[in-house]
Amino acid sequence: MIRTVARVVRGEGTASAIRRSGERIREAVAHAAMRTAGVFAGRTQAEILNVCAGGISPRRGGVAIQLVARLREESASRIVALLHPGGLRLSAPFPHVRGIRNLREALAITGARTAHFEGTSDVPLGTILELIASGMQVIVSVHDFSLFCARPHLLEEPMQQFCGYSLDLDRCDRCLRPAQHAPSAQAERRRLARRVLETATALVFPSRFMLEKHRELFSLPLPHAAVIEPPCTGRTHESAGTSIAFAGSVQRHKGAHLLPEIARLLALRDLGLHVFGGGDADLLLALRRLENVFVHGYYRAGTLPMLLERHRIGLVLLPSIVPEAYSLTLSETWLAGAIATAFDHGAIAERIRQNKGGFLAPLDSGAAGLVEIIDRWKRDPASPRAEHPPAAPQSSASATVEIYRRCGALPAH
């Protein structure tokens, strides 16, 4: 624990370490209170069991953040039962948590006949197929590429000159080559994943890009799939600023390794770069050494629009080198009234094309391509803002409940 705090202080700064520690303490206190409440809660039955194997702490990222926001809205129309690593969380007779981490036990206690897996990373695919074979309805939300590859970001090493990674999906065929005439683990994983996609009662994708990419990767029509945009929890702000920022996880697959070169090119133009978000200590330390970089560190979920407004950010860099599934950071950028620049791939590119509010650079243009966009924006900062606001929790919850009703998991209106 002490080493972790020391690493955060070195990389992100003391204020960021305090924010992280404070959030962990608040989470622990809230969880303890809900576990105590669970002692006094009677038997609760729920039609649907939501399962989130990755956890629901905001520190886990976008999947956890949007899930908690959506289920909070859904609890107004149904009893919510959520199984996650912290236990079984129930909304009735009052919000509480029970110390149950076993799927079968959670299903027995709730009496649920429908299971909704909120993400496929860390979920044994064989377990999903066993539930389907037993006659249960299973709904699967797909938030990344973990059905296709154990590396859910479709990222391989080495080498591509501009970023140090290869993003060629054809290279994944190496995982399919048999070893001593036995099928590879990756080939078996994809076989199971294909069965999940074929036999699940319903599938939910966060973007049209993700749906079409899975149709392509698995050569399946997926007629029972729907696209529901993840909700954004931040409040609307209006940033009329002219400053530049990077926001999100400071990690290589998010393109953060390009930031030192971007900062160097910005310094030649007498421009600075704000960095919002925690991440890899080595990348953060390198950035903190640069005079024109301001590392703000970790921020709490939903606070990015306020931070962008406070620091007068007009342009946000989202230079992910892997195809994003959706990007809640882009949603928060738009809530702040700022615009984004990103590489031309994945759901971010799809969303910017559909909704305006940003610029796109070729993936192989690297840092120079992003700075070229910054130069254009500086010459004409009155760029088009996003035409439509991001999805709200209520709209995502309503769309999900409608799927439950179509499947018969909830009664019709």
Contacts in CASP RR format, 6 or more apart in sequence:
PFRMAT RR
TARGET T0000
AUTHOR 0000-0000-0000
METHOD contacts of the structure
MODEL  1
MIRTVARVVRGEGTASAIRRSGERIREAVAHAAMRTAGVFAGRTQAEILN
VCAGGISPRRGGVAIQLVARLREESASRIVALLHPGGLRLSAPFPHVRGI
RNLREALAITGARTAHFEGTSDVPLGTILELIASGMQVIVSVHDFSLFCA
RPHLLEEPMQQFCGYSLDLDRCDRCLRPAQHAPSAQAERRRLARRVLETA
TALVFPSRFMLEKHRELFSLPLPHAAVIEPPCTGRTHESAGTSIAFAGSV
QRHKGAHLLPEIARLLALRDLGLHVFGGGDADLLLALRRLENVFVHGYYR
AGTLPMLLERHRIGLVLLPSIVPEAYSLTLSETWLAGAIATAFDHGAIAE
RIRQNKGGFLAPLDSGAAGLVEIIDRWKRDPASPRAEHPPAAPQSSASAT
VEIYRRCGALPAH
5 17 0 8 1.000
5 21 0 8 1.000
7 281 0 8 1.000
8 16 0 8 1.000
8 17 0 8 1.000
8 20 0 8 1.000
8 281 0 8 1.000
8 298 0 8 1.000
9 16 0 8 1.000
9 17 0 8 1.000
10 281 0 8 1.000
10 284 0 8 1.000
10 285 0 8 1.000
11 281 0 8 1.000
11 284 0 8 1.000
11 285 0 8 1.000
11 288 0 8 1.000
11 295 0 8 1.000
12 277 0 8 1.000
12 278 0 8 1.000
12 279 0 8 1.000
12 284 0 8 1.000
12 295 0 8 1.000
12 297 0 8 1.000
12 298 0 8 1.000
13 288 0 8 1.000
13 295 0 8 1.000
13 297 0 8 1.000
15 296 0 8 1.000
15 297 0 8 1.000
16 277 0 8 1.000
16 278 0 8 1.000
16 296 0 8 1.000
16 297 0 8 1.000
16 298 0 8 1.000
19 298 0 8 1.000
19 299 0 8 1.000
19 300 0 8 1.000
20 59 0 8 1.000
20 298 0 8 1.000
23 58 0 8 1.000
23 59 0 8 1.000
23 300 0 8 1.000
24 59 0 8 1.000
27 57 0 8 1.000
31 86 0 8 1.000
31 97 0 8 1.000
34 89 0 8 1.000
34 95 0 8 1.000
34 96 0 8 1.000
34 97 0 8 1.000
35 96 0 8 1.000
35 97 0 8 1.000
35 98 0 8 1.000
35 99 0 8 1.000
37 94 0 8 1.000
37 95 0 8 1.000
37 96 0 8 1.000
37 97 0 8 1.000
38 96 0 8 1.000
38 97 0 8 1.000
38 98 0 8 1.000
40 96 0 8 1.000
41 90 0 8 1.000
41 93 0 8 1.000
41 94 0 8 1.000
41 96 0 8 1.000
41 98 0 8 1.000
42 93 0 8 1.000
43 109 0 8 1.000
44 79 0 8 1.000
44 81 0 8 1.000
44 90 0 8 1.000
44 92 0 8 1.000
44 93 0 8 1.000
44 109 0 8 1.000
44 110 0 8 1.000
45 79 0 8 1.000
45 110 0 8 1.000
45 111 0 8 1.000
46 78 0 8 1.000
46 79 0 8 1.000
46 80 0 8 1.000
46 81 0 8 1.000
46 90 0 8 1.000
46 92 0 8 1.000
46 110 0 8 1.000
46 111 0 8 1.000
46 112 0 8 1.000
47 78 0 8 1.000
47 79 0 8 1.000
47 112 0 8 1.000
47 113 0 8 1.000
47 114 0 8 1.000
47 404 0 8 1.000
47 409 0 8 1.000
47 410 0 8 1.000
48 78 0 8 1.000
48 81 0 8 1.000
48 112 0 8 1.000
48 114 0 8 1.000
48 115 0 8 1.000
48 116 0 8 1.000
48 404 0 8 1.000
48 409 0 8 1.000
48 410 0 8 1.000
49 81 0 8 1.000
49 82 0 8 1.000
49 83 0 8 1.000
49 106 0 8 1.000
49 107 0 8 1.000
49 110 0 8 1.000
49 112 0 8 1.000
49 114 0 8 1.000
49 115 0 8 1.000
49 116 0 8 1.000
50 67 0 8 1.000
50 71 0 8 1.000
50 80 0 8 1.000
50 81 0 8 1.000
50 82 0 8 1.000
50 83 0 8 1.000
50 115 0 8 1.000
50 116 0 8 1.000
50 118 0 8 1.000
51 82 0 8 1.000
51 83 0 8 1.000
51 84 0 8 1.000
51 103 0 8 1.000
51 115 0 8 1.000
51 116 0 8 1.000
51 117 0 8 1.000
51 118 0 8 1.000
51 123 0 8 1.000
52 63 0 8 1.000
52 64 0 8 1.000
52 67 0 8 1.000
52 82 0 8 1.000
52 83 0 8 1.000
52 84 0 8 1.000
52 118 0 8 1.000
52 119 0 8 1.000
53 84 0 8 1.000
53 85 0 8 1.000
53 117 0 8 1.000
53 119 0 8 1.000
53 121 0 8 1.000
53 122 0 8 1.000
53 123 0 8 1.000
54 60 0 8 1.000
54 63 0 8 1.000
54 64 0 8 1.000
54 84 0 8 1.000
54 85 0 8 1.000
54 121 0 8 1.000
54 122 0 8 1.000
55 64 0 8 1.000
55 84 0 8 1.000
55 85 0 8 1.000
55 86 0 8 1.000
56 64 0 8 1.000
56 67 0 8 1.000
56 68 0 8 1.000
56 82 0 8 1.000
56 84 0 8 1.000
56 89 0 8 1.000
57 64 0 8 1.000
58 64 0 8 1.000
58 65 0 8 1.000
58 68 0 8 1.000
58 300 0 8 1.000
58 301 0 8 1.000
61 301 0 8 1.000
61 328 0 8 1.000
62 230 0 8 1.000
62 301 0 8 1.000
62 328 0 8 1.000
63 118 0 8 1.000
63 119 0 8 1.000
63 143 0 8 1.000
65 233 0 8 1.000
65 301 0 8 1.000
65 302 0 8 1.000
65 328 0 8 1.000
66 230 0 8 1.000
66 231 0 8 1.000
66 232 0 8 1.000
66 233 0 8 1.000
66 328 0 8 1.000
66 396 0 8 1.000
67 118 0 8 1.000
69 231 0 8 1.000
69 233 0 8 1.000
69 393 0 8 1.000
69 396 0 8 1.000
70 230 0 8 1.000
70 231 0 8 1.000
70 393 0 8 1.000
70 396 0 8 1.000
70 397 0 8 1.000
70 400 0 8 1.000
71 80 0 8 1.000
71 82 0 8 1.000
71 397 0 8 1.000
72 393 0 8 1.000
73 393 0 8 1.000
73 394 0 8 1.000
73 396 0 8 1.000
73 397 0 8 1.000
73 398 0 8 1.000
74 80 0 8 1.000
74 397 0 8 1.000
74 400 0 8 1.000
74 401 0 8 1.000
75 91 0 8 1.000
77 397 0 8 1.000
77 401 0 8 1.000
77 410 0 8 1.000
78 401 0 8 1.000
78 404 0 8 1.000
78 410 0 8 1.000
79 90 0 8 1.000
79 91 0 8 1.000
79 92 0 8 1.000
80 89 0 8 1.000
80 90 0 8 1.000
80 91 0 8 1.000
81 88 0 8 1.000
81 89 0 8 1.000
81 90 0 8 1.000
81 91 0 8 1.000
81 106 0 8 1.000
81 110 0 8 1.000
81 112 0 8 1.000
82 88 0 8 1.000
82 89 0 8 1.000
82 90 0 8 1.000
83 89 0 8 1.000
83 100 0 8 1.000
83 101 0 8 1.000
83 103 0 8 1.000
83 106 0 8 1.000
85 101 0 8 1.000
86 97 0 8 1.000
86 99 0 8 1.000
86 101 0 8 1.000
87 97 0 8 1.000
87 98 0 8 1.000
87 99 0 8 1.000
87 100 0 8 1.000
87 101 0 8 1.000
88 97 0 8 1.000
88 98 0 8 1.000
88 99 0 8 1.000
88 100 0 8 1.000
88 101 0 8 1.000
88 106 0 8 1.000
88 109 0 8 1.000
88 110 0 8 1.000
89 95 0 8 1.000
89 96 0 8 1.000
89 97 0 8 1.000
90 96 0 8 1.000
90 97 0 8 1.000
90 98 0 8 1.000
90 110 0 8 1.000
98 109 0 8 1.000
100 106 0 8 1.000
100 109 0 8 1.000
103 115 0 8 1.000
103 127 0 8 1.000
106 112 0 8 1.000
107 115 0 8 1.000
107 136 0 8 1.000
113 136 0 8 1.000
113 137 0 8 1.000
113 409 0 8 1.000
114 136 0 8 1.000
114 137 0 8 1.000
114 138 0 8 1.000
114 139 0 8 1.000
114 201 0 8 1.000
114 404 0 8 1.000
114 407 0 8 1.000
114 409 0 8 1.000
115 131 0 8 1.000
115 136 0 8 1.000
115 137 0 8 1.000
115 138 0 8 1.000
115 139 0 8 1.000
116 138 0 8 1.000
116 139 0 8 1.000
116 140 0 8 1.000
116 141 0 8 1.000
117 123 0 8 1.000
117 128 0 8 1.000
117 138 0 8 1.000
117 139 0 8 1.000
117 140 0 8 1.000
117 141 0 8 1.000
118 141 0 8 1.000
118 143 0 8 1.000
119 140 0 8 1.000
119 141 0 8 1.000
119 142 0 8 1.000
119 143 0 8 1.000
119 144 0 8 1.000
119 146 0 8 1.000
120 140 0 8 1.000
120 142 0 8 1.000
120 143 0 8 1.000
120 144 0 8 1.000
120 146 0 8 1.000
120 147 0 8 1.000
120 193 0 8 1.000
120 196 0 8 1.000
121 143 0 8 1.000
121 144 0 8 1.000
121 146 0 8 1.000
121 152 0 8 1.000
125 147 0 8 1.000
125 189 0 8 1.000
125 192 0 8 1.000
125 193 0 8 1.000
125 195 0 8 1.000
125 196 0 8 1.000
126 192 0 8 1.000
128 138 0 8 1.000
128 140 0 8 1.000
128 196 0 8 1.000
128 200 0 8 1.000
129 192 0 8 1.000
129 195 0 8 1.000
129 196 0 8 1.000
129 199 0 8 1.000
131 138 0 8 1.000
132 138 0 8 1.000
132 196 0 8 1.000
132 199 0 8 1.000
132 200 0 8 1.000
137 201 0 8 1.000
137 407 0 8 1.000
137 408 0 8 1.000
137 409 0 8 1.000
138 199 0 8 1.000
138 200 0 8 1.000
138 201 0 8 1.000
139 200 0 8 1.000
139 201 0 8 1.000
139 202 0 8 1.000
139 203 0 8 1.000
139 204 0 8 1.000
139 403 0 8 1.000
139 404 0 8 1.000
139 407 0 8 1.000
139 409 0 8 1.000
140 196 0 8 1.000
140 197 0 8 1.000
140 200 0 8 1.000
140 202 0 8 1.000
140 203 0 8 1.000
140 204 0 8 1.000
141 203 0 8 1.000
141 204 0 8 1.000
141 205 0 8 1.000
141 206 0 8 1.000
142 203 0 8 1.000
142 204 0 8 1.000
142 205 0 8 1.000
142 206 0 8 1.000
142 210 0 8 1.000
142 214 0 8 1.000
142 325 0 8 1.000
143 206 0 8 1.000
143 325 0 8 1.000
143 326 0 8 1.000
144 152 0 8 1.000
144 153 0 8 1.000
144 325 0 8 1.000
145 151 0 8 1.000
145 152 0 8 1.000
145 153 0 8 1.000
145 154 0 8 1.000
145 213 0 8 1.000
145 217 0 8 1.000
145 325 0 8 1.000
146 152 0 8 1.000
147 190 0 8 1.000
147 193 0 8 1.000
147 196 0 8 1.000
147 197 0 8 1.000
147 214 0 8 1.000
147 218 0 8 1.000
148 154 0 8 1.000
148 172 0 8 1.000
148 190 0 8 1.000
148 193 0 8 1.000
148 214 0 8 1.000
148 217 0 8 1.000
148 218 0 8 1.000
149 172 0 8 1.000
149 175 0 8 1.000
149 186 0 8 1.000
150 185 0 8 1.000
150 186 0 8 1.000
150 189 0 8 1.000
153 253 0 8 1.000
153 322 0 8 1.000
154 167 0 8 1.000
154 169 0 8 1.000
154 172 0 8 1.000
154 322 0 8 1.000
154 323 0 8 1.000
155 165 0 8 1.000
155 167 0 8 1.000
155 253 0 8 1.000
155 321 0 8 1.000
155 322 0 8 1.000
156 165 0 8 1.000
156 166 0 8 1.000
156 167 0 8 1.000
156 168 0 8 1.000
156 171 0 8 1.000
156 172 0 8 1.000
157 164 0 8 1.000
157 165 0 8 1.000
157 166 0 8 1.000
158 164 0 8 1.000
158 165 0 8 1.000
158 166 0 8 1.000
159 165 0 8 1.000
159 166 0 8 1.000
160 166 0 8 1.000
160 167 0 8 1.000
160 364 0 8 1.000
162 364 0 8 1.000
162 365 0 8 1.000
162 366 0 8 1.000
162 367 0 8 1.000
163 252 0 8 1.000
163 255 0 8 1.000
163 257 0 8 1.000
163 258 0 8 1.000
163 321 0 8 1.000
163 366 0 8 1.000
164 257 0 8 1.000
165 252 0 8 1.000
165 253 0 8 1.000
165 321 0 8 1.000
167 321 0 8 1.000
167 322 0 8 1.000
167 323 0 8 1.000
167 363 0 8 1.000
169 217 0 8 1.000
172 186 0 8 1.000
175 184 0 8 1.000
175 185 0 8 1.000
175 186 0 8 1.000
175 187 0 8 1.000
176 184 0 8 1.000
176 186 0 8 1.000
176 187 0 8 1.000
176 190 0 8 1.000
177 184 0 8 1.000
178 184 0 8 1.000
178 187 0 8 1.000
183 191 0 8 1.000
190 218 0 8 1.000
193 218 0 8 1.000
194 218 0 8 1.000
194 220 0 8 1.000
197 203 0 8 1.000
197 214 0 8 1.000
197 218 0 8 1.000
197 220 0 8 1.000
197 222 0 8 1.000
198 220 0 8 1.000
200 224 0 8 1.000
201 224 0 8 1.000
201 407 0 8 1.000
202 224 0 8 1.000
202 225 0 8 1.000
202 226 0 8 1.000
202 403 0 8 1.000
202 406 0 8 1.000
202 407 0 8 1.000
203 222 0 8 1.000
203 224 0 8 1.000
203 225 0 8 1.000
203 226 0 8 1.000
204 225 0 8 1.000
204 226 0 8 1.000
204 227 0 8 1.000
204 228 0 8 1.000
204 400 0 8 1.000
204 403 0 8 1.000
205 211 0 8 1.000
205 214 0 8 1.000
205 225 0 8 1.000
205 226 0 8 1.000
205 227 0 8 1.000
205 228 0 8 1.000
206 227 0 8 1.000
206 228 0 8 1.000
206 229 0 8 1.000
206 230 0 8 1.000
206 325 0 8 1.000
206 326 0 8 1.000
206 347 0 8 1.000
207 227 0 8 1.000
207 229 0 8 1.000
207 325 0 8 1.000
207 326 0 8 1.000
207 347 0 8 1.000
207 350 0 8 1.000
207 351 0 8 1.000
208 227 0 8 1.000
208 347 0 8 1.000
208 350 0 8 1.000
209 323 0 8 1.000
209 325 0 8 1.000
209 346 0 8 1.000
209 347 0 8 1.000
209 350 0 8 1.000
210 227 0 8 1.000
210 325 0 8 1.000
210 326 0 8 1.000
210 347 0 8 1.000
211 222 0 8 1.000
211 225 0 8 1.000
211 227 0 8 1.000
213 323 0 8 1.000
214 220 0 8 1.000
214 222 0 8 1.000
214 225 0 8 1.000
215 221 0 8 1.000
215 222 0 8 1.000
226 399 0 8 1.000
226 403 0 8 1.000
228 391 0 8 1.000
228 396 0 8 1.000
228 399 0 8 1.000
228 400 0 8 1.000
228 403 0 8 1.000
229 326 0 8 1.000
229 390 0 8 1.000
229 391 0 8 1.000
229 395 0 8 1.000
229 396 0 8 1.000
230 326 0 8 1.000
230 328 0 8 1.000
230 331 0 8 1.000
230 391 0 8 1.000
230 396 0 8 1.000
231 390 0 8 1.000
231 391 0 8 1.000
231 392 0 8 1.000
231 393 0 8 1.000
231 394 0 8 1.000
231 395 0 8 1.000
231 396 0 8 1.000
231 397 0 8 1.000
232 302 0 8 1.000
232 328 0 8 1.000
232 331 0 8 1.000
232 332 0 8 1.000
232 335 0 8 1.000
232 390 0 8 1.000
232 391 0 8 1.000
232 392 0 8 1.000
233 301 0 8 1.000
233 302 0 8 1.000
233 393 0 8 1.000
234 302 0 8 1.000
234 303 0 8 1.000
234 304 0 8 1.000
234 305 0 8 1.000
234 332 0 8 1.000
234 335 0 8 1.000
235 302 0 8 1.000
235 305 0 8 1.000
235 306 0 8 1.000
235 335 0 8 1.000
236 305 0 8 1.000
236 335 0 8 1.000
236 389 0 8 1.000
237 305 0 8 1.000
237 306 0 8 1.000
237 308 0 8 1.000
237 309 0 8 1.000
237 335 0 8 1.000
237 336 0 8 1.000
237 337 0 8 1.000
238 309 0 8 1.000
238 336 0 8 1.000
238 337 0 8 1.000
239 305 0 8 1.000
239 308 0 8 1.000
239 309 0 8 1.000
239 312 0 8 1.000
239 313 0 8 1.000
239 314 0 8 1.000
239 336 0 8 1.000
239 337 0 8 1.000
239 338 0 8 1.000
240 312 0 8 1.000
240 314 0 8 1.000
241 312 0 8 1.000
241 313 0 8 1.000
241 314 0 8 1.000
241 338 0 8 1.000
242 312 0 8 1.000
242 314 0 8 1.000
242 378 0 8 1.000
242 381 0 8 1.000
243 272 0 8 1.000
243 274 0 8 1.000
243 311 0 8 1.000
243 312 0 8 1.000
243 313 0 8 1.000
243 314 0 8 1.000
243 315 0 8 1.000
244 266 0 8 1.000
244 271 0 8 1.000
244 272 0 8 1.000
244 273 0 8 1.000
244 274 0 8 1.000
244 313 0 8 1.000
244 314 0 8 1.000
244 315 0 8 1.000
244 316 0 8 1.000
244 317 0 8 1.000
244 374 0 8 1.000
245 273 0 8 1.000
245 274 0 8 1.000
245 275 0 8 1.000
245 276 0 8 1.000
245 308 0 8 1.000
245 311 0 8 1.000
245 313 0 8 1.000
245 314 0 8 1.000
245 315 0 8 1.000
245 316 0 8 1.000
245 317 0 8 1.000
246 256 0 8 1.000
246 259 0 8 1.000
246 273 0 8 1.000
246 274 0 8 1.000
246 275 0 8 1.000
246 276 0 8 1.000
246 316 0 8 1.000
246 317 0 8 1.000
246 318 0 8 1.000
246 319 0 8 1.000
247 276 0 8 1.000
247 277 0 8 1.000
247 304 0 8 1.000
247 308 0 8 1.000
247 316 0 8 1.000
247 317 0 8 1.000
247 318 0 8 1.000
247 329 0 8 1.000
247 332 0 8 1.000
247 333 0 8 1.000
248 254 0 8 1.000
248 276 0 8 1.000
248 277 0 8 1.000
248 278 0 8 1.000
248 318 0 8 1.000
248 329 0 8 1.000
249 256 0 8 1.000
249 277 0 8 1.000
249 278 0 8 1.000
249 279 0 8 1.000
250 256 0 8 1.000
250 259 0 8 1.000
250 275 0 8 1.000
250 277 0 8 1.000
250 278 0 8 1.000
250 279 0 8 1.000
250 280 0 8 1.000
250 283 0 8 1.000
250 284 0 8 1.000
250 287 0 8 1.000
250 297 0 8 1.000
251 279 0 8 1.000
251 280 0 8 1.000
251 283 0 8 1.000
252 280 0 8 1.000
252 283 0 8 1.000
252 321 0 8 1.000
253 320 0 8 1.000
253 321 0 8 1.000
253 322 0 8 1.000
254 319 0 8 1.000
254 320 0 8 1.000
254 321 0 8 1.000
255 319 0 8 1.000
255 320 0 8 1.000
255 321 0 8 1.000
256 279 0 8 1.000
256 280 0 8 1.000
256 283 0 8 1.000
256 319 0 8 1.000
257 283 0 8 1.000
258 319 0 8 1.000
258 366 0 8 1.000
258 367 0 8 1.000
258 370 0 8 1.000
259 273 0 8 1.000
259 275 0 8 1.000
259 283 0 8 1.000
259 287 0 8 1.000
259 293 0 8 1.000
259 317 0 8 1.000
260 286 0 8 1.000
260 287 0 8 1.000
260 290 0 8 1.000
261 367 0 8 1.000
262 273 0 8 1.000
262 317 0 8 1.000
262 319 0 8 1.000
262 367 0 8 1.000
262 370 0 8 1.000
262 371 0 8 1.000
263 272 0 8 1.000
263 273 0 8 1.000
263 287 0 8 1.000
263 290 0 8 1.000
263 292 0 8 1.000
263 293 0 8 1.000
264 290 0 8 1.000
265 367 0 8 1.000
265 368 0 8 1.000
265 371 0 8 1.000
266 272 0 8 1.000
266 273 0 8 1.000
266 292 0 8 1.000
266 371 0 8 1.000
266 374 0 8 1.000
267 290 0 8 1.000
267 291 0 8 1.000
267 292 0 8 1.000
269 375 0 8 1.000
269 378 0 8 1.000
271 292 0 8 1.000
271 374 0 8 1.000
271 378 0 8 1.000
272 292 0 8 1.000
272 293 0 8 1.000
272 294 0 8 1.000
273 292 0 8 1.000
273 293 0 8 1.000
273 294 0 8 1.000
274 293 0 8 1.000
274 294 0 8 1.000
274 296 0 8 1.000
274 311 0 8 1.000
274 313 0 8 1.000
275 284 0 8 1.000
275 287 0 8 1.000
275 293 0 8 1.000
275 294 0 8 1.000
275 295 0 8 1.000
275 296 0 8 1.000
275 297 0 8 1.000
276 296 0 8 1.000
276 297 0 8 1.000
276 299 0 8 1.000
276 304 0 8 1.000
276 307 0 8 1.000
276 308 0 8 1.000
277 296 0 8 1.000
277 297 0 8 1.000
277 298 0 8 1.000
277 299 0 8 1.000
278 284 0 8 1.000
278 297 0 8 1.000
278 298 0 8 1.000
284 295 0 8 1.000
284 297 0 8 1.000
287 293 0 8 1.000
287 295 0 8 1.000
288 295 0 8 1.000
296 307 0 8 1.000
296 311 0 8 1.000
299 307 0 8 1.000
302 332 0 8 1.000
304 329 0 8 1.000
304 332 0 8 1.000
304 333 0 8 1.000
304 336 0 8 1.000
305 332 0 8 1.000
305 333 0 8 1.000
305 335 0 8 1.000
305 336 0 8 1.000
305 337 0 8 1.000
306 336 0 8 1.000
307 313 0 8 1.000
308 314 0 8 1.000
308 316 0 8 1.000
308 332 0 8 1.000
308 333 0 8 1.000
308 336 0 8 1.000
308 337 0 8 1.000
308 338 0 8 1.000
309 336 0 8 1.000
313 336 0 8 1.000
313 338 0 8 1.000
314 337 0 8 1.000
314 338 0 8 1.000
314 339 0 8 1.000
314 381 0 8 1.000
315 338 0 8 1.000
315 339 0 8 1.000
315 340 0 8 1.000
315 341 0 8 1.000
315 374 0 8 1.000
315 377 0 8 1.000
316 329 0 8 1.000
316 333 0 8 1.000
316 338 0 8 1.000
316 339 0 8 1.000
316 340 0 8 1.000
316 341 0 8 1.000
317 340 0 8 1.000
317 341 0 8 1.000
317 342 0 8 1.000
317 370 0 8 1.000
318 324 0 8 1.000
318 327 0 8 1.000
318 329 0 8 1.000
318 330 0 8 1.000
318 333 0 8 1.000
318 340 0 8 1.000
318 341 0 8 1.000
318 342 0 8 1.000
318 348 0 8 1.000
319 341 0 8 1.000
319 342 0 8 1.000
319 343 0 8 1.000
319 366 0 8 1.000
319 370 0 8 1.000
320 327 0 8 1.000
320 342 0 8 1.000
320 343 0 8 1.000
320 348 0 8 1.000
321 343 0 8 1.000
321 363 0 8 1.000
323 345 0 8 1.000
323 346 0 8 1.000
323 347 0 8 1.000
324 346 0 8 1.000
324 347 0 8 1.000
324 348 0 8 1.000
325 347 0 8 1.000
326 347 0 8 1.000
326 351 0 8 1.000
327 347 0 8 1.000
327 348 0 8 1.000
327 351 0 8 1.000
330 340 0 8 1.000
330 342 0 8 1.000
330 348 0 8 1.000
330 351 0 8 1.000
330 352 0 8 1.000
331 390 0 8 1.000
331 391 0 8 1.000
332 390 0 8 1.000
333 339 0 8 1.000
333 340 0 8 1.000
334 340 0 8 1.000
334 355 0 8 1.000
334 357 0 8 1.000
334 385 0 8 1.000
334 386 0 8 1.000
334 389 0 8 1.000
334 390 0 8 1.000
335 389 0 8 1.000
335 390 0 8 1.000
337 385 0 8 1.000
337 386 0 8 1.000
339 357 0 8 1.000
339 358 0 8 1.000
339 359 0 8 1.000
339 377 0 8 1.000
339 383 0 8 1.000
339 384 0 8 1.000
339 385 0 8 1.000
339 386 0 8 1.000
340 348 0 8 1.000
340 352 0 8 1.000
340 357 0 8 1.000
340 358 0 8 1.000
340 359 0 8 1.000
341 358 0 8 1.000
341 359 0 8 1.000
341 360 0 8 1.000
341 361 0 8 1.000
341 370 0 8 1.000
341 373 0 8 1.000
341 374 0 8 1.000
341 377 0 8 1.000
342 348 0 8 1.000
342 349 0 8 1.000
342 352 0 8 1.000
342 358 0 8 1.000
342 359 0 8 1.000
342 360 0 8 1.000
342 361 0 8 1.000
343 349 0 8 1.000
343 360 0 8 1.000
343 361 0 8 1.000
343 362 0 8 1.000
343 363 0 8 1.000
343 365 0 8 1.000
343 366 0 8 1.000
344 360 0 8 1.000
344 361 0 8 1.000
344 362 0 8 1.000
344 363 0 8 1.000
345 363 0 8 1.000
349 360 0 8 1.000
352 358 0 8 1.000
352 359 0 8 1.000
352 360 0 8 1.000
353 360 0 8 1.000
355 386 0 8 1.000
355 387 0 8 1.000
355 388 0 8 1.000
356 384 0 8 1.000
356 385 0 8 1.000
356 386 0 8 1.000
356 387 0 8 1.000
357 383 0 8 1.000
357 384 0 8 1.000
357 385 0 8 1.000
357 386 0 8 1.000
357 387 0 8 1.000
358 383 0 8 1.000
358 384 0 8 1.000
358 386 0 8 1.000
359 373 0 8 1.000
359 376 0 8 1.000
359 377 0 8 1.000
359 383 0 8 1.000
361 369 0 8 1.000
361 370 0 8 1.000
361 372 0 8 1.000
361 373 0 8 1.000
362 369 0 8 1.000
365 372 0 8 1.000
377 383 0 8 1.000
401 410 0 8 1.000
404 410 0 8 1.000
405 411 0 8 1.000
405 412 0 8 1.000
405 413 0 8 1.000
END
